[in-house]
Amino acid sequence: MRPTSFDAAVAWLESHVDYERLAPGHRDHPSLQAVADTLALLGDPHHDYPIVHITGTNGKGTTTTLTSALLRATGLRVGTFTSPDLHAINERIALNGEPIDDEEFANLLARLYDVESVSGIVLTRFELLTGAALLYFSDEGVHAAVIEVGLGGTWDSTNVVDGQVTVLTNVDLDHTAVLGDSIGAIARDKVGIFRPDAVAIVGTTNPIVVEIARARAETLGSTLWLIEDAFSLDRNDLAVGGRAVTVRTPYATYDEVLVSLHGIHQGVNAATAIAAAEAFLGRALGEDVVRTALARATMPGRMELLSRHPMIVVDGAHNPAGVRALCNALDGAFHVAGQRRCVLGMLTGRDVDDMVAPLVSLGFTEFLCCAPHSPRAMSATTVVEAVRRAGGVAEEFSTVSAALAHARERSSDDDLIVAAGSLYLVARVRGDVLHLATHHQD
């Protein structure tokens, strides 16, 4: 039955295969044809506006958000597609920074329902969300769309678009069952979003990734902007409220700009976003635009401070590279006089010892381990055992909420609680601390 309400539309969406939750293995015959055919039946809405397309192992969500904010600050009408969501599906599709409302979201899914009914083409859940976003941006007449890749690049459903600017933030080992078990294999998948006669921006100096990106750009005729070459991050210092960065691009230099995000990696993300926005515009953004947009930047669930007494910090560090970035940030940005506790839960598909070891080395008083609300959740017992192998003190809890409650009961106003390991866990913790409704239940 054609959905006529938000709840009915979401129920129809959830009836489709959800690879984000099920974690597929490598597909022998991947294809974008189903998405392309569905969009063709809708009039190819993704051809109606220019696009910045962003991929990477870590940092792509932040870079997407910052690029969108910078373009909006110039007066453009900007659509943004991100994933995953923390509390509501609407978060993924935004216009000028505001999530799509329930009624419009339901209308978009109803139109996709009509196409599925007529054509017989059944998309996955993420493919439907991609189609809804691309259709919405056309309906709203955006001047630009900033699109975050869901997984990989070449065979991600967002790769039906042709980005005038394409961005690769970095490459590390993650989703190896799908993308490949080496940096080179994953990089080759991700540079699949590069396009002929477009600007390809690379925010890492990893020589393997740079060589693969360079070869792909030369083959396609893309203009390649490498960090520490076409653009650079000349200063990236700890500052009150975030980072103080100096960024040089082909068009301008921005000195000592405050980025209101925590972690040394956020300086790199900010530099990459500035480069992406300027490559899109073909000119300098200007001092006022850069300073205003970056000073107001927020990234829920990524090195986010939720409370001060005790200090509660959440971070969706969901792979070893993300954990290392979290540890580097905690070492400098969040000083406390008291004890430090970690609410920890992760998904399967990661090396639990590689995830846990850097956190244990920081000297947390104890780890409160739990399983996030996901079919792919790693058992709390497995995480506890890994913490103990690394020399840490760990206790198992039946839910994320129970682990957080225990941590808060044990902590004084001078203590620090860090919640990390999965965005599903982060969503639950944010919901409990900020009293927000979330569909990521325990």
C-alpha positions in Angstrom: 0.0 0.0 0.0 1.3 3.5 -0.9 2.6 5.2 2.3 0.5 8.2 3.2 2.2 9.2 6.5 5.7 9.5 7.9 5.4 6.4 10.0 4.1 4.4 7.0 6.8 5.7 4.8 9.5 4.7 7.3 7.9 1.3 7.7 8.1 0.8 3.9 11.7 2.0 3.9 12.6 -0.4 6.7 11.1 -3.3 4.7 14.0 -3.1 2.3 17.4 -4.7 2.7 19.6 -2.7 5.1 23.2 -3.4 4.4 24.3 -0.7 6.9 23.1 -2.9 9.7 23.7 -6.3 8.1 27.3 -5.6 6.9 27.4 -7.4 3.6 30.4 -9.3 2.4 32.0 -8.7 -1.0 29.6 -8.8 -3.9 30.7 -10.6 -7.0 28.7 -8.5 -9.4 28.2 -5.0 -7.9 26.1 -2.6 -9.9 24.7 0.9 -9.8 22.2 0.1 -12.5 19.2 -0.2 -10.3 19.8 3.2 -8.7 20.5 4.8 -12.1 17.4 3.3 -13.7 15.2 4.5 -10.8 16.6 8.0 -11.1 16.1 8.0 -14.8 12.4 7.2 -14.3 12.3 10.3 -12.0 13.9 12.5 -14.7 17.5 12.2 -13.5 17.2 14.8 -10.7 20.9 14.5 -9.8 21.8 16.3 -13.1 20.0 19.4 -12.0 22.7 20.9 -9.8 26.5 20.8 -9.3 27.9 18.4 -6.7 30.8 18.0 -4.2 31.2 14.2 -3.6 33.2 13.1 -0.6 34.6 9.7 0.5 37.2 8.5 2.9 37.7 6.0 5.8 37.5 8.6 8.5 36.6 12.3 8.5 34.3 12.2 5.5 31.2 13.1 7.6 32.9 16.1 9.2 34.4 17.2 5.9 31.0 17.0 4.3 29.4 19.0 7.1 32.1 21.7 7.0 32.1 22.0 3.2 28.4 22.4 3.2 28.6 25.1 6.0 31.3 27.0 4.0 29.2 27.0 0.8 26.1 28.1 2.7 28.1 31.0 4.3 28.7 32.4 0.8 24.9 32.6 0.2 24.4 29.4 -1.7 21.4 27.2 -1.2 23.0 23.9 -0.3 21.7 20.3 0.1 23.6 17.9 2.2 23.4 14.1 2.3 25.2 12.3 5.2 25.2 9.0 7.0 24.5 7.5 9.4 22.0 9.3 11.5 22.2 9.5 15.3 18.6 10.1 16.4 16.3 10.4 13.4 16.4 9.4 9.7 15.6 13.0 8.7 19.1 14.0 9.8 20.6 12.5 6.7 18.9 14.8 4.2 19.3 18.6 4.9 18.7 21.8 3.2 20.8 24.8 4.3 21.6 22.9 7.4 18.0 22.0 8.4 16.9 18.4 8.3 14.0 17.5 5.9 10.7 17.6 7.7 8.5 14.5 8.2 5.9 15.4 5.6 8.4 16.1 2.8 10.3 12.9 3.7 7.2 10.9 3.4 6.3 12.5 0.1 9.6 11.6 -1.4 9.4 7.9 -0.3 5.8 7.8 -1.7 7.2 8.8 -5.1 9.9 6.2 -4.8 7.2 3.7 -3.9 5.4 4.5 -7.1 8.5 4.0 -9.2 9.2 0.6 -7.5 5.6 -0.5 -8.0 5.6 0.4 -11.7 9.2 -0.7 -12.6 9.6 -3.6 -10.3 13.1 -2.3 -9.4 13.6 -2.9 -5.7 16.4 -0.9 -4.1 18.1 -1.3 -0.8 17.3 1.0 2.1 20.4 3.1 1.5 19.8 3.3 -2.2 16.3 4.6 -1.5 17.7 7.2 0.9 20.2 8.2 -1.8 17.4 8.6 -4.3 15.2 10.6 -1.9 18.1 13.0 -1.2 18.9 13.5 -4.9 15.2 14.1 -5.7 14.7 16.5 -2.8 17.7 18.6 -3.9 16.2 18.9 -7.4 12.8 19.8 -6.0 14.3 22.5 -3.8 16.5 24.0 -6.6 19.7 23.9 -4.7 22.8 25.7 -6.0 25.0 22.9 -4.8 24.7 19.5 -3.1 27.4 18.0 -0.9 27.1 14.2 -0.9 28.8 11.9 1.5 29.6 8.4 0.3 28.1 5.6 2.4 30.7 2.9 1.9 33.8 2.8 -0.3 33.3 4.8 -3.5 33.1 2.9 -6.8 30.0 0.8 -6.0 28.4 3.1 -3.4 24.9 4.1 -4.5 25.9 7.8 -4.4 28.4 7.2 -7.2 25.6 7.7 -9.7 26.4 11.4 -9.4 29.1 13.3 -11.3 30.9 15.5 -8.8 32.4 18.7 -10.1 34.6 18.3 -7.0 35.5 15.0 -5.5 37.2 14.5 -2.2 39.2 11.6 -0.6 39.9 12.4 3.0 42.1 9.4 3.9 42.3 5.7 3.6 42.7 3.1 6.4 41.7 -0.5 7.0 38.0 -0.7 7.5 35.2 -2.7 5.9 37.9 -5.0 4.5 35.3 -7.8 3.7 33.8 -5.4 1.2 36.5 -3.0 0.0 39.6 -5.1 0.2 42.2 -6.1 2.8 45.0 -3.5 2.0 45.3 0.2 1.9 45.9 0.0 -1.9 42.8 -2.0 -2.6 40.6 0.3 -0.5 42.1 3.4 -2.1 41.4 2.0 -5.6 37.8 1.6 -4.6 37.5 5.1 -3.2 39.0 6.9 -6.1 36.2 5.4 -8.2 34.3 8.7 -7.4 36.9 10.8 -9.4 35.5 12.2 -12.6 37.0 13.6 -15.9 37.6 17.3 -16.0 36.7 17.6 -12.2 38.9 18.6 -9.3 40.0 15.7 -7.2 41.1 16.6 -3.7 43.2 14.3 -1.5 43.5 15.1 2.2 46.2 12.5 3.1 49.9 12.2 2.4 50.0 8.4 2.6 52.2 7.6 -0.4 50.3 4.6 -1.4 47.0 6.5 -1.6 48.6 9.5 -3.3 50.1 7.4 -6.0 46.8 5.6 -6.7 44.9 9.0 -6.7 47.5 10.5 -9.0 47.3 7.6 -11.5 43.5 7.7 -11.5 43.4 11.5 -12.0 45.9 11.3 -14.9 43.8 8.6 -16.5 40.6 10.6 -16.2 42.0 14.0 -16.8 41.1 15.3 -13.4 42.8 18.2 -11.7 44.5 16.8 -8.6 44.8 18.9 -5.4 47.0 17.1 -2.9 47.4 18.3 0.7 50.9 19.7 1.3 51.0 20.6 -2.4 48.1 22.4 -3.9 46.8 23.2 -0.4 48.3 22.9 3.1 47.6 23.0 6.8 50.4 25.1 8.0 49.3 25.4 11.6 47.1 23.1 13.7 47.3 23.9 17.4 45.2 23.2 20.4 43.0 26.2 21.2 40.2 27.0 23.7 37.1 25.4 22.2 38.8 23.5 19.4 41.8 24.0 17.0 43.6 27.1 15.7 44.5 26.4 12.1 46.3 28.2 9.3 45.3 27.0 5.9 46.8 27.8 2.5 44.9 27.2 -0.8 45.6 28.1 -4.4 43.4 31.2 -3.8 44.2 32.5 -0.3 45.8 31.9 3.1 43.7 31.9 6.3 45.7 32.6 9.4 44.9 31.3 12.9 41.3 30.4 12.2 39.3 28.8 15.1 37.7 25.5 14.3 35.2 24.7 17.0 35.8 21.0 16.9 38.2 18.9 19.0 41.0 16.7 17.8 44.1 17.3 15.7 42.4 15.4 12.8 39.7 18.1 12.7 42.3 20.6 11.5 43.0 18.4 8.5 39.3 18.0 7.9 38.8 21.8 8.0 41.7 22.4 5.5 40.2 19.8 3.2 36.8 21.3 3.4 38.1 24.8 2.6 40.0 23.4 -0.4 36.8 21.6 -1.6 34.6 24.7 -1.2 37.1 26.9 -3.0 37.6 24.3 -5.8 33.8 24.3 -6.3 33.6 28.1 -6.4 36.8 28.6 -8.4 37.8 31.5 -6.0 38.7 32.3 -2.5 35.9 32.0 0.1 37.0 35.1 2.0 38.1 35.7 5.6 34.7 36.4 7.0 33.1 33.3 5.4 35.9 30.9 6.7 36.1 32.4 10.2 32.3 32.5 10.7 31.6 29.0 9.3 34.4 27.2 11.2 33.8 29.0 14.5 30.2 27.9 14.4 30.9 24.3 13.3 29.3 21.5 15.2 29.5 17.7 14.6 27.2 15.7 16.9 28.8 12.5 18.0 32.3 13.3 17.0 34.5 14.4 19.8 31.5 16.1 21.3 31.4 17.4 24.9 27.9 16.7 26.3 28.4 17.6 30.0 31.0 19.2 32.2 30.4 17.9 35.8 31.4 15.2 35.3 32.8 15.8 31.8 31.2 13.4 29.3 32.6 13.1 25.8 31.3 11.0 23.0 33.1 10.0 19.8 32.0 7.6 17.1 35.4 6.1 16.8 34.4 2.9 15.1 37.7 1.6 13.6 41.4 1.5 14.7 42.3 4.8 12.9 39.3 6.5 14.6 40.4 5.2 18.0 43.9 6.5 17.5 42.5 9.9 16.6 40.3 9.8 19.7 43.3 9.0 21.9 45.3 11.8 20.4 42.5 14.3 21.1 41.9 13.1 24.6 45.6 13.5 25.4 45.4 17.2 24.7 41.9 18.6 24.6 40.2 17.3 27.8 42.2 17.7 31.0 40.5 16.5 34.2 41.8 16.4 37.8 39.9 13.2 38.6 39.5 9.7 37.2 38.7 8.7 33.6 36.2 6.0 32.7 35.3 4.6 29.3 31.9 3.3 28.2 32.9 1.0 25.3 30.9 -1.0 22.8 31.7 -1.9 19.2 30.5 -3.8 16.1 31.9 -7.0 14.7 34.2 -6.8 11.7 37.0 -4.9 13.6 40.0 -6.3 15.4 39.0 -5.9 18.9 42.6 -5.8 20.3 43.6 -3.1 17.8 40.6 -1.1 18.9 41.1 -1.5 22.7 44.9 -1.3 23.1 45.3 2.4 22.5 42.4 3.2 24.9 43.9 1.0 27.6 47.3 2.8 27.2 45.6 6.1 28.2 45.2 4.8 31.7 41.4 4.7 32.1 40.3 3.8 35.6 37.9 1.3 34.3 36.0 0.2 31.1 32.3 -0.3 31.2 31.6 -2.6 28.3 28.3 -3.2 26.6 26.8 -4.2 23.2 25.4 -1.4 21.0 21.9 -1.9 19.6 22.8 -3.5 16.3 22.6 -7.0 14.7 26.4 -6.6 14.2 27.1 -5.8 17.8 30.2 -7.4 19.3 29.4 -9.1 22.6 30.2 -7.2 25.8 32.1 -10.3 27.0 34.4 -10.2 24.0 35.2 -6.5 24.6 35.8 -7.2 28.4 38.2 -10.0 27.6 40.2 -7.7 25.1 40.4 -4.9 27.7 41.7 -7.4 30.3 44.2 -8.8 27.8 45.6 -5.3 27.3 45.9 -4.8 31.1 42.8 -2.8 31.8 40.0 -3.1 34.3 36.7 -4.0 32.7 33.1 -4.8 33.7 30.3 -6.1 31.5 26.8 -4.4 31.3 23.6 -5.6 29.7 22.9 -2.3 28.0 24.5 1.0 27.0 22.3 2.9 29.3 23.2 0.7 32.3 26.9 1.1 31.5 26.5 4.9 31.3 24.5 5.1 34.5 27.1 3.1 36.4 29.9 5.4 35.1 28.0 8.5 36.2 27.3 7.0 39.6 31.0 6.3 40.1 32.2 9.6 38.9 32.7 12.9 40.7 32.4 16.4 39.2 36.1 16.3 38.4 36.1 13.0 36.5 35.9 12.3 32.7 33.6 9.7 31.0 34.3 8.8 27.4 31.8 6.9 25.3 33.1 5.4 22.1 33.4 2.4 19.8 30.2 2.7 17.7 27.9 5.5 16.6 25.0 3.3 17.7 26.4 3.5 21.2 27.1 7.2 20.9 23.4 7.8 19.9 22.2 6.0 23.0 24.5 8.0 25.3 23.6 11.3 23.7 19.9 10.4 24.1 20.4 9.6 27.8 22.5 12.7 28.6 20.7 15.2 26.5 17.2 13.7 27.0 16.7 13.1 23.3 14.5 10.6 21.6 16.5 8.1 19.5 15.6 5.0 17.5 18.9 3.4 18.6 17.3 1.8 21.7 18.9 -0.7 24.1 
